[in-house]
Amino acid sequence: MSTPTTAITPAVQPTAQGTHLYVLSLFIHGYADTTLHGTITPAPGATRRDIFNQLRENAARNDKRWLKALVVFFSLEPNQL
């Protein structure tokens, strides 16, 4: 007779990710282009995609056309040497 077992998975808590440097270049044909850059501290558990979407939304805060802009360049890296 076998004894039932239960797998115990430890709860993994997302940790702080530290400050990251970002560069985001956007282009709208026949309108304009822009490059945003700066630092951001992602929330625990945030993904690269989350930050990408947040930055695009920030760019479109004053002009919604930026939401449909072509992304020419995107970089997100830990802000350390």
N, C-alpha and C positions, 0 to 999 in steps of 0.2 A: 504494500500500500504506500503510495507516495504522499508526501507532506506538501500541501500547497505553499507556495512561496509568493511573496509580494516584493516586487522590485521597488526599492526606495531611491528616488532621484532627489538629490539635494537641491534645494531652491537656489537658483543662481540669481543674485541681485545685480542688475546693471550698475556699473560703476561710472563715475565721472570720467569723461574722455579728455579733459583738458582743452586748452585753447587751440583752435585750428586756423590756419591762414587759407583764405579762399580767393579765387580769381574766377570771374564769370564774364564772358564776352558774348554779347547778343547783337544780332543784326536783323533789321527789317528792310527788305529790298525797297528802294525808292523812298525811304523815310529817314532812317538814322541807324547808327550803331552806338554801342556803349560798352564799357568795361567797368565792372564793379569789383572792388577788392577790399579786403579788410580782414578782421579776425572775428571768430564766432566760437562760442563754447557750446557744443552740442549737449542737449539734455541726456541724462543717462538712458541708454537704450536706443537713442536716435541713430538712424542709418544715414549713409551717404546720400541716398535718395531723398530722405526727409529734409536734409540740409539743402540739397539741390532745389527741391520744390519751394522751400521757405525763401531762398534767395531769389527765385524767379517771381514769387508773389511780392516780395519786397520791391523788386524792380518795377513791377506793374502797379504799385500803390497809387501813383499819380497819373499813370497812363496805361490803360488796360491793353493796349496794343503789344506791350512787351511780353504778355503771356503767350502770344503766338509767334514770338520772334525765333529765328534760327539761332541755336546755340553754337557759337563758333569755337568756344573753348571753355572748359570747366576744370578747375583743380581745387582739391580740398586735401590738405596735408596737416599733420601735427605741427604746431608752431614752435619748433625747437630746432636747435642746431646740433 
